[in-house]
């Protein structure tokens, strides 16, 4: 990457490092140095500092006094707390939609899109994680409660790079599609208990898969860091 070839160097560096972190190419605690990044990308300190600042804002990197920047350590308690809050908010969403209704045209479009996804495979798990987030955020949007939607989006942003580790197989993708279609069916049937149970199963499955996938990803990341040392 050459400085004169890019109109927005900091964004370029941020995107590359973000993708590496999401793919667990760096183990938690991996330290970044401005000098090292300047040398790797062939650019000056200013865009590197801005890229690191953006990573901190996205809660992927931590900055400690006198220690510099490092990949954020995972806090499993915080992850479980975020899943707890997400579950509470989204149970309200599906109960509200089953009780008070939903936009039928958008429901049909969303249903068809997840039927199609069940037959295909996204290019990578990051793409599917994004589609998964959009599904839940669209349901929240149907309630008309903007504050609720904002809170769910905030949680999704904080969990995004964790949720990328959730759907890592064709079988997991298929199960997620089936669960989303079940949620939509329950909402259409105005069955509040069914909608609540379907939503809870979907989120709790995600929570369990994330915990297992994180352990595997951590092992790969640490092995990779040792091999590269």
C-alpha positions, 0 to 999 in steps of 0.5 A: 500500500503506497501513500500516494495511491490512496485518498484515505490511508487511515481508512485503508489501514483500519480496514486491513487491521480490522479484518485481520482482528476479526479473522483472529490473525492476531491473538488478544494482547498482540501489540501494535507499534506505530513504527511497525505499521508505518514500515508494513504499509509504507506510510507516515505516522499520521494515518497510522495513528488515525487508524489505531484511534478508529480501532480503539473506537470500534473496541477492537484495540485498547490503548494503555498509558506507556504501553501503546496499542494492543488487540483487546482482551476478551471478557467473557463476562461482558460478552454474556452480559451483552447477550443477556441484554440482547435477548431481553430486548429482542424478546420484547421485539418479537412479542410486540410484533406478534401482538400488534402486527408487522408490515406484511410486504416487508415480512414476505421479502424478508422471508423469501430472502432467508429461504434463498439464503438457506440454499446458498453459501455467503462468500465468508462468515463476516458476510453472514454475520452482517446479514444475521444482524440485519435480520434482527435489526429489521425486526426491531425496526418494524416496532417503530421504536427508534430507541430500541433499534438504536440499543440493539444496533449498539449491542450488535456493533460491540458483538460483531467481531465475536459473532463472526466466529458463530456461523463457521459451517454450512450446517450452522448456517442452515440451522440459523436460516431455519431459526429465522424462518421459524421466528417469522412464522411465529410472528405471522401466526400471532403466537407470542409464546412461539415467537418468544421461544423461537427467538430465545433458541436462536440467540442462545444457540448463537451464544453457545456457538460463540463461546466454543468458537472463541476457544478454538479461534484463540488456540489458532491465534496463539499457535499462529503467533508462536509460529510467527515469533 
